[in-house]
Amino acid sequence: MTNIYYVECDASHPGSFIFDIPDGHNCWLLVITQTPALFWANGELKEYPAHSAVLYPPHHKIYYQACADKYINDWIRFDSTESYVIEATLPIAIPFSLDDPTYCHRLFQLLSTEKLFNKDYKDSSIDFLLRTLFNKLLESYCHGSISSQYYNLLNLRIDIHNNPGNHWSVPIMADSLHISPGYLQTIYKNTFGISCMEDVINSKILIAKEYLIHGSHTIVEVSVLCGYNNVEHFCRQFKKFTGYTPGNFQNRGVGSSSALQQSSE
C-alpha cells in the first residue's frame, strides 16, 4: 500500500533557499536534485553535485539548502508499507549520484500526473511507477562513483540508439563532447563495456533487422536508412554480425517472429 501526499517536478528556489526540519516528516521524503546543493549528512554540511538523490525515512532530520543562485529539484512525500521501500538497501539521508537522471525525472512527471487524476488504475499505476523509481535508485547506488563525463556519455549513447541512421564516426562523436577521439574511445569502453563504434554498429544492425523483417524496403533502401553510404559495406557488416546476408535474413524471417531472436543469439 502506497499513498502519495505530494509530488513536485522542477521545483525552483532562490539562492537563499533552506529546508530545515529537525524532526523530519511523519512520512518518507525522496529528493532528487537538478542543481548542486548543500546537505546535512554524516554529521556535516557538505556540497553534493546535481543529479543526486537522497531518501529520508519518517522522523529523520532533514536539512538541505541552495549553494548557488538557484536550486532546482524533484521531490515526493509518501507513505508506503511495500518492501521495496521499507526494506530498500539505500543509504538513509545520504545523497548519492543518479546514473540516469532523465529517466528518473520522467518517472516523477508520470507520478505527478497520476496523482492529479482519479483514474481506475491510479493506485496500481502509482505503485508500479514508484517501484520502478526505487529500482533505478538501487541501480544508481550500486553503480558507485560517476565520472565527470558520465552524463555526456550517457546522452551520446541514447542519441546513438535513438538515431542509428546518423552518419556516426569517432571524430564526430568526440567533437560533440569536446574531447579527443582517443579519449572518447577509452572512457566510452570503460563506462559501457563496449566501444563507441561497436555500439553504433549494433544499433544499426538492430534497426536493420526490424526493417528487413517487418518493412517493405529493399536492401538498398535499408542500407540508406541505417546510415550506410555503400550497400556492399552494409551487407558485409550485417553478415559479420548476424551470420546471414540481408537477403537471406529477410527471406528467412518472413512470417517468422523467431528470426530476430535467433539471429541475435
C-alpha positions as a Markdown table, in Angstrom:
| # | Residue | x | y | z |
|---|---|---|---|---|
| 1 | Met | 0.0 | 0.0 | 0.0 |
| 2 | Thr | 1.4 | 3.4 | -1.1 |
| 3 | Asn | 0.0 | 6.8 | -0.6 |
| 4 | Ile | 1.5 | 9.9 | -2.1 |
| 5 | Tyr | 0.9 | 13.1 | -0.2 |
| 6 | Tyr | 2.6 | 15.4 | -2.7 |
| 7 | Val | 5.0 | 15.2 | -5.6 |
| 8 | Glu | 6.6 | 18.1 | -7.5 |
| 9 | Cys | 8.8 | 18.3 | -10.5 |
| 10 | Asp | 11.2 | 21.1 | -11.4 |
| 11 | Ala | 10.6 | 22.9 | -8.1 |
| 12 | Ser | 12.7 | 26.1 | -8.4 |
| 13 | His | 14.0 | 28.1 | -5.4 |
| 14 | Pro | 16.3 | 31.2 | -5.0 |
| 15 | Gly | 19.8 | 31.1 | -3.7 |
| 16 | Ser | 18.6 | 31.8 | -0.2 |
| 17 | Phe | 16.6 | 28.6 | 0.0 |
| 18 | Ile | 16.9 | 26.5 | 3.2 |
| 19 | Phe | 14.8 | 23.4 | 4.0 |
| 20 | Asp | 15.2 | 22.6 | 7.7 |
| 21 | Ile | 13.0 | 20.1 | 9.6 |
| 22 | Pro | 14.9 | 18.9 | 12.7 |
| 23 | Asp | 12.4 | 16.1 | 13.5 |
| 24 | Gly | 11.6 | 15.2 | 9.9 |
| 25 | His | 8.3 | 14.4 | 8.3 |
| 26 | Asn | 5.8 | 11.9 | 9.5 |
| 27 | Cys | 6.3 | 10.1 | 6.2 |
| 28 | Trp | 9.1 | 9.3 | 3.6 |
| 29 | Leu | 10.7 | 12.1 | 1.6 |
| 30 | Leu | 12.6 | 11.5 | -1.6 |
| 31 | Val | 14.6 | 14.4 | -3.2 |
| 32 | Ile | 16.4 | 14.4 | -6.5 |
| 33 | Thr | 18.4 | 17.5 | -7.3 |
| 34 | Gln | 18.9 | 19.1 | -10.7 |
| 35 | Thr | 21.5 | 21.6 | -9.4 |
| 36 | Pro | 24.2 | 21.3 | -6.7 |
| 37 | Ala | 23.1 | 21.7 | -3.1 |
| 38 | Leu | 24.3 | 21.5 | 0.5 |
| 39 | Phe | 23.0 | 18.6 | 2.5 |
| 40 | Trp | 23.5 | 17.7 | 6.2 |
| 41 | Ala | 24.8 | 14.1 | 6.0 |
| 42 | Asn | 27.0 | 12.1 | 8.3 |
| 43 | Gly | 27.1 | 14.9 | 10.8 |
| 44 | Glu | 28.4 | 17.6 | 8.5 |
| 45 | Leu | 27.1 | 20.1 | 5.9 |
| 46 | Lys | 28.6 | 19.1 | 2.5 |
| 47 | Glu | 28.0 | 20.1 | -1.1 |
| 48 | Tyr | 26.7 | 17.4 | -3.4 |
| 49 | Pro | 26.5 | 17.7 | -7.2 |
| 50 | Ala | 23.5 | 17.9 | -9.4 |
| 51 | His | 21.6 | 14.7 | -10.1 |
| 52 | Ser | 21.9 | 13.5 | -6.5 |
| 53 | Ala | 19.1 | 11.5 | -4.8 |
| 54 | Val | 18.5 | 11.4 | -1.0 |
| 55 | Leu | 15.9 | 9.4 | 0.9 |
| 56 | Tyr | 14.6 | 10.4 | 4.3 |
| 57 | Pro | 12.6 | 8.0 | 6.4 |
| 58 | Pro | 9.8 | 9.2 | 8.7 |
| 59 | His | 11.0 | 11.3 | 11.7 |
| 60 | His | 14.6 | 11.7 | 10.4 |
| 61 | Lys | 16.4 | 15.1 | 10.5 |
| 62 | Ile | 16.1 | 16.9 | 7.1 |
| 63 | Tyr | 18.4 | 19.8 | 6.2 |
| 64 | Tyr | 19.5 | 21.0 | 2.8 |
| 65 | Gln | 20.0 | 24.4 | 1.1 |
| 66 | Ala | 20.9 | 26.1 | -2.1 |
| 67 | Cys | 24.6 | 26.7 | -2.8 |
| 68 | Ala | 24.2 | 28.8 | -6.0 |
| 69 | Asp | 21.9 | 31.5 | -7.4 |
| 70 | Lys | 19.1 | 28.9 | -8.0 |
| 71 | Tyr | 18.2 | 25.5 | -6.6 |
| 72 | Ile | 16.0 | 23.0 | -8.5 |
| 73 | Asn | 14.8 | 19.6 | -7.5 |
| 74 | Asp | 12.1 | 17.0 | -7.8 |
| 75 | Trp | 10.6 | 15.7 | -4.6 |
| 76 | Ile | 7.9 | 13.4 | -3.3 |
| 77 | Arg | 6.4 | 12.8 | 0.2 |
| 78 | Phe | 4.7 | 9.5 | 0.6 |
| 79 | Asp | 3.8 | 6.6 | 2.9 |
| 80 | Ser | 4.4 | 3.0 | 2.0 |
| 81 | Thr | 4.2 | -0.4 | 3.5 |
| 82 | Glu | 5.8 | -2.0 | 0.5 |
| 83 | Ser | 9.0 | -4.0 | 1.0 |
| 84 | Tyr | 10.8 | -2.2 | -2.0 |
| 85 | Val | 10.6 | 0.9 | 0.2 |
| 86 | Ile | 10.9 | -0.1 | 3.8 |
| 87 | Glu | 13.5 | -2.8 | 3.1 |
| 88 | Ala | 15.4 | -0.9 | 0.4 |
| 89 | Thr | 19.2 | -1.1 | 0.9 |
| 90 | Leu | 19.6 | 2.6 | 0.0 |
| 91 | Pro | 21.6 | 5.0 | 2.2 |
| 92 | Ile | 19.5 | 6.9 | 4.7 |
| 93 | Ala | 19.7 | 10.7 | 4.5 |
| 94 | Ile | 23.0 | 10.5 | 2.5 |
| 95 | Pro | 22.9 | 11.8 | -1.1 |
| 96 | Phe | 24.2 | 9.6 | -3.9 |
| 97 | Ser | 24.5 | 10.2 | -7.7 |
| 98 | Leu | 22.0 | 9.0 | -10.2 |
| 99 | Asp | 23.2 | 7.2 | -13.3 |
| 100 | Asp | 20.1 | 8.1 | -15.3 |
| 101 | Pro | 18.6 | 11.3 | -14.0 |
| 102 | Thr | 16.5 | 11.9 | -17.2 |
| 103 | Tyr | 14.7 | 8.6 | -16.7 |
| 104 | Cys | 14.1 | 9.3 | -13.0 |
| 105 | His | 12.8 | 12.8 | -13.9 |
| 106 | Arg | 10.3 | 11.2 | -16.3 |
| 107 | Leu | 9.1 | 8.9 | -13.6 |
| 108 | Phe | 8.5 | 11.9 | -11.3 |
| 109 | Gln | 6.5 | 13.6 | -14.1 |
| 110 | Leu | 4.3 | 10.4 | -14.5 |
| 111 | Leu | 3.8 | 10.2 | -10.7 |
| 112 | Ser | 2.7 | 13.8 | -10.7 |
| 113 | Thr | 0.2 | 13.1 | -13.4 |
| 114 | Glu | -1.2 | 10.0 | -11.8 |
| 115 | Lys | -1.5 | 11.9 | -8.5 |
| 116 | Leu | -3.7 | 14.6 | -10.2 |
| 117 | Phe | -6.3 | 12.3 | -11.8 |
| 118 | Asn | -8.6 | 9.8 | -10.2 |
| 119 | Lys | -8.5 | 7.1 | -12.9 |
| 120 | Asp | -9.5 | 3.5 | -12.5 |
| 121 | Tyr | -6.0 | 2.1 | -12.1 |
| 122 | Lys | -4.4 | 5.1 | -10.3 |
| 123 | Asp | -3.2 | 3.1 | -7.2 |
| 124 | Ser | -1.6 | 0.3 | -9.2 |
| 125 | Ser | 0.0 | 2.8 | -11.7 |
| 126 | Ile | 1.5 | 4.8 | -8.8 |
| 127 | Asp | 2.8 | 1.6 | -7.2 |
| 128 | Phe | 4.4 | 0.4 | -10.4 |
| 129 | Leu | 6.0 | 3.8 | -11.1 |
| 130 | Leu | 7.3 | 4.2 | -7.6 |
| 131 | Arg | 8.6 | 0.6 | -7.7 |
| 132 | Thr | 10.4 | 1.4 | -10.9 |
| 133 | Leu | 11.8 | 4.6 | -9.5 |
| 134 | Phe | 13.2 | 2.6 | -6.5 |
| 135 | Asn | 14.7 | 0.1 | -8.9 |
| 136 | Lys | 16.5 | 2.9 | -10.6 |
| 137 | Leu | 17.7 | 4.3 | -7.3 |
| 138 | Leu | 19.2 | 0.9 | -6.4 |
| 139 | Glu | 20.9 | 0.6 | -9.8 |
| 140 | Ser | 22.4 | 4.0 | -9.3 |
| 141 | Tyr | 23.6 | 3.3 | -5.8 |
| 142 | Cys | 25.1 | 0.0 | -6.8 |
| 143 | His | 26.8 | 1.7 | -9.8 |
| 144 | Gly | 29.2 | 3.6 | -7.5 |
| 145 | Ser | 31.1 | 6.7 | -8.4 |
| 146 | Ile | 30.1 | 8.6 | -11.6 |
| 147 | Ser | 32.8 | 10.4 | -13.6 |
| 148 | Ser | 32.6 | 14.0 | -14.7 |
| 149 | Gln | 31.9 | 12.9 | -18.3 |
| 150 | Tyr | 29.4 | 10.2 | -17.5 |
| 151 | Tyr | 26.2 | 12.2 | -18.2 |
| 152 | Asn | 27.6 | 13.4 | -21.5 |
| 153 | Leu | 28.5 | 9.8 | -22.5 |
| 154 | Leu | 25.0 | 8.6 | -21.5 |
| 155 | Asn | 23.3 | 11.3 | -23.6 |
| 156 | Leu | 25.6 | 10.4 | -26.5 |
| 157 | Arg | 24.7 | 6.7 | -26.2 |
| 158 | Ile | 21.0 | 7.5 | -26.0 |
| 159 | Asp | 21.4 | 9.6 | -29.1 |
| 160 | Ile | 23.2 | 6.8 | -31.0 |
| 161 | His | 20.4 | 4.3 | -30.2 |
| 162 | Asn | 17.6 | 6.7 | -31.0 |
| 163 | Asn | 19.2 | 7.8 | -34.3 |
| 164 | Pro | 21.1 | 4.8 | -35.7 |
| 165 | Gly | 20.8 | 6.1 | -39.2 |
| 166 | Asn | 23.0 | 9.1 | -38.5 |
| 167 | His | 26.5 | 9.0 | -40.0 |
| 168 | Trp | 28.3 | 8.4 | -36.8 |
| 169 | Ser | 32.1 | 8.5 | -36.6 |
| 170 | Val | 34.5 | 8.7 | -33.7 |
| 171 | Pro | 35.7 | 12.2 | -34.6 |
| 172 | Ile | 32.1 | 13.4 | -34.9 |
| 173 | Met | 31.1 | 11.9 | -31.5 |
| 174 | Ala | 34.3 | 13.2 | -29.8 |
| 175 | Asp | 33.7 | 16.7 | -31.2 |
| 176 | Ser | 30.1 | 16.7 | -29.8 |
| 177 | Leu | 31.6 | 16.1 | -26.3 |
| 178 | His | 34.6 | 18.5 | -26.9 |
| 179 | Ile | 37.1 | 15.8 | -26.2 |
| 180 | Ser | 39.7 | 14.0 | -28.3 |
| 181 | Pro | 38.8 | 10.8 | -30.3 |
| 182 | Gly | 41.3 | 8.7 | -28.4 |
| 183 | Tyr | 39.9 | 9.8 | -25.0 |
| 184 | Leu | 36.4 | 9.2 | -26.1 |
| 185 | Gln | 37.2 | 5.6 | -27.1 |
| 186 | Thr | 38.9 | 5.0 | -23.8 |
| 187 | Ile | 36.2 | 6.4 | -21.5 |
| 188 | Tyr | 33.3 | 5.0 | -23.6 |
| 189 | Lys | 34.6 | 1.5 | -23.4 |
| 190 | Asn | 35.4 | 1.8 | -19.7 |
| 191 | Thr | 32.0 | 3.2 | -18.9 |
| 192 | Phe | 29.7 | 0.9 | -21.0 |
| 193 | Gly | 31.9 | -2.2 | -21.6 |
| 194 | Ile | 31.7 | -1.7 | -25.4 |
| 195 | Ser | 33.5 | 0.6 | -27.9 |
| 196 | Cys | 31.5 | 3.5 | -29.2 |
| 197 | Met | 31.7 | 2.2 | -32.8 |
| 198 | Glu | 30.6 | -1.3 | -31.8 |
| 199 | Asp | 27.6 | 0.4 | -30.1 |
| 200 | Val | 26.9 | 2.4 | -33.3 |
| 201 | Ile | 27.1 | -0.8 | -35.5 |
| 202 | Asn | 24.9 | -2.7 | -33.0 |
| 203 | Ser | 22.3 | 0.0 | -33.2 |
| 204 | Lys | 22.4 | 0.0 | -37.0 |
| 205 | Ile | 22.1 | -3.8 | -37.3 |
| 206 | Leu | 19.3 | -3.9 | -34.8 |
| 207 | Ile | 17.1 | -1.4 | -36.7 |
| 208 | Ala | 18.1 | -3.1 | -40.0 |
| 209 | Lys | 16.7 | -6.3 | -38.7 |
| 210 | Glu | 13.4 | -4.6 | -38.0 |
| 211 | Tyr | 13.3 | -3.0 | -41.5 |
| 212 | Leu | 14.1 | -6.3 | -43.2 |
| 213 | Ile | 11.6 | -8.4 | -41.2 |
| 214 | His | 8.7 | -6.0 | -40.7 |
| 215 | Gly | 9.1 | -3.5 | -43.5 |
| 216 | Ser | 8.7 | -3.4 | -47.3 |
| 217 | His | 12.0 | -1.7 | -48.1 |
| 218 | Thr | 14.6 | -3.1 | -50.5 |
| 219 | Ile | 18.0 | -4.0 | -49.2 |
| 220 | Val | 19.5 | -0.8 | -50.8 |
| 221 | Glu | 16.8 | 1.3 | -49.0 |
| 222 | Val | 17.5 | -0.4 | -45.7 |
| 223 | Ser | 21.2 | 0.3 | -46.0 |
| 224 | Val | 20.5 | 4.0 | -46.6 |
| 225 | Leu | 18.0 | 4.2 | -43.7 |
| 226 | Cys | 20.7 | 2.7 | -41.4 |
| 227 | Gly | 23.3 | 5.3 | -42.4 |
| 228 | Tyr | 25.4 | 3.3 | -44.8 |
| 229 | Asn | 26.8 | 5.1 | -47.9 |
| 230 | Asn | 27.6 | 1.8 | -49.6 |
| 231 | Val | 25.2 | -1.2 | -49.8 |
| 232 | Glu | 28.1 | -3.7 | -50.1 |
| 233 | His | 29.6 | -2.4 | -46.9 |
| 234 | Phe | 26.2 | -2.8 | -45.2 |
| 235 | Cys | 25.8 | -6.4 | -46.5 |
| 236 | Arg | 29.3 | -7.4 | -45.3 |
| 237 | Gln | 28.8 | -5.9 | -41.9 |
| 238 | Phe | 25.3 | -7.3 | -41.5 |
| 239 | Lys | 26.6 | -10.8 | -42.3 |
| 240 | Lys | 29.6 | -10.4 | -39.9 |
| 241 | Phe | 27.3 | -9.5 | -37.0 |
| 242 | Thr | 24.3 | -11.9 | -37.7 |
| 243 | Gly | 25.7 | -14.7 | -39.8 |
| 244 | Tyr | 23.3 | -14.0 | -42.6 |
| 245 | Thr | 23.2 | -11.8 | -45.7 |
| 246 | Pro | 20.4 | -9.2 | -45.5 |
| 247 | Gly | 18.6 | -11.1 | -48.3 |
| 248 | Asn | 18.8 | -14.5 | -46.6 |
| 249 | Phe | 17.8 | -12.9 | -43.3 |
| 250 | Gln | 14.8 | -11.2 | -44.9 |
| 251 | Asn | 13.6 | -14.4 | -46.7 |
| 252 | Arg | 14.2 | -16.5 | -43.6 |
| 253 | Gly | 12.2 | -14.0 | -41.4 |
| 254 | Val | 9.1 | -13.6 | -43.5 |
| 255 | Gly | 6.3 | -14.9 | -41.4 |
| 256 | Ser | 8.6 | -15.9 | -38.6 |
| 257 | Ser | 8.6 | -14.0 | -35.3 |
| 258 | Ser | 11.6 | -16.0 | -34.1 |
| 259 | Ala | 14.0 | -14.7 | -36.7 |
| 260 | Leu | 15.0 | -11.6 | -34.8 |
| 261 | Gln | 15.6 | -13.6 | -31.6 |
| 262 | Gln | 17.5 | -16.5 | -33.2 |
| 263 | Ser | 19.8 | -14.1 | -35.2 |
| 264 | Ser | 20.9 | -12.3 | -32.0 |
| 265 | Glu | 21.8 | -15.5 | -30.1 |
